Amino acid sequence: MSVLQVSMAALPFLLSLASRTGKAIVPCLLTSIFTVLLGGEPHRAALAWCVGTLIAAVALRERLRAN
């Protein structure tokens, strides 16, 4: 995988770092790791990436909503 692909795979983890609580960090880290490991199978990697991004987006929305 190239550097661009790994950085896209880490996007859910990086988004979860911006959330208010740490509850979303571990699941997003795991989905990012699964995305990198499943890079050879694009459909499964995309599913893991979408789940991680959804978790991170909800956590980020809750942080913005609390302010």
Secondary structure by P-SEA (a helix, b strand, c coil): ccaaaaaaaaaaaaaaaacccccaaaaaaaaaaaaaaacccaaaaaaaaaaaaaaaaaaaaaaaaac
